């Protein structure tokens, strides 16, 4: 299964609405998550991911969509996850900023 490196907010919303089986991973820091977050997302801050990557083992082979504020950190995390064998990791383009403008204000 080939998964693109980036996915749009609309595509993520459609996946959620369909009930697709995937992990939506918020890689922002806890303070950012407290300010605003997507209810379906699991928080795993970028600063903790190296130490906690084992928690993602149940999702190996499943789609992991990573999001952050604007898409930069999530793209780095998705690339790193792919280098660790999570071949279906991708980044939500535009991050929660785009999500709040196009999906849920």
C-alpha positions in Angstrom: 0.0 0.0 0.0 1.5 3.3 -1.1 0.6 6.2 1.1 1.4 9.8 0.0 3.8 11.8 2.3 1.1 14.4 2.9 -2.7 14.3 3.1 -5.2 17.1 3.2 -7.4 18.1 6.1 -10.4 17.3 4.0 -9.1 13.8 3.3 -8.5 13.2 7.0 -12.0 14.5 7.9 -13.4 12.1 5.3 -11.5 9.2 6.8 -12.8 10.0 10.2 -16.4 10.3 8.9 -16.1 6.9 7.2 -14.8 5.3 10.3 -11.5 4.3 8.6 -9.1 2.5 10.8 -6.1 4.8 11.3 -4.2 6.7 14.0 -4.4 10.5 14.0 -1.3 11.5 15.9 -0.9 15.0 17.3 2.9 15.7 17.6 2.5 19.2 19.1 3.5 19.9 22.7 1.1 19.5 25.6 0.5 23.2 26.0 -0.5 23.5 22.3 -2.8 20.5 22.6 -4.5 22.1 25.7 -5.2 25.3 23.7 -6.9 23.4 20.8 -7.0 19.8 19.6 -8.9 17.4 17.3 -11.0 15.1 19.5 -10.0 12.0 17.6 -6.2 12.6 17.8 -3.8 11.0 20.2 -1.1 13.3 21.7 2.5 12.1 21.3 4.7 15.2 21.3 7.6 15.3 18.9 9.9 15.9 21.8 8.9 12.5 23.3 8.5 10.4 20.1 12.0 8.8 20.1 11.5 7.5 23.7 7.9 6.5 23.2 7.9 5.1 19.6 7.2 1.6 21.0 3.7 2.8 21.8 3.0 3.0 18.1 3.8 -0.7 17.5 0.1 -1.7 17.3 -0.2 0.7 14.3 2.7 -0.7 12.3 1.3 -1.4 8.8 -1.8 0.8 9.5 -2.1 4.4 8.3 -0.7 7.0 10.8 -1.6 10.6 10.0 0.6 13.0 12.0 -0.5 16.6 12.5 1.0 19.7 14.2 0.3 23.4 14.0 1.1 24.1 10.4 2.6 20.9 9.0 6.3 21.3 9.4 6.9 19.2 12.5 4.4 16.6 11.4 6.2 16.2 8.1 9.5 15.6 10.0 7.8 13.1 12.3 6.2 11.3 9.4 9.5 11.0 7.6 11.2 9.8 10.8 8.4 7.2 11.4 8.9 6.0 7.8 12.6 5.6 8.5 11.6 3.4 11.5 9.5 1.1 9.4 6.1 2.8 9.7 5.8 2.9 5.9 2.2 4.3 6.0 3.0 7.4 8.1 2.0 10.7 6.5 1.6 14.3 7.5 -1.7 16.3 7.5 -0.8 19.3 5.3 -1.5 22.7 6.9 -1.9 21.2 10.4 -4.5 22.1 12.9 -4.3 25.7 11.7 -5.7 24.6 8.3 -8.1 22.2 10.1 -9.6 25.1 12.1 -10.1 27.2 8.9 -11.5 24.5 6.7 -13.1 21.8 8.9 -13.8 23.0 12.5 -13.5 26.5 13.7 
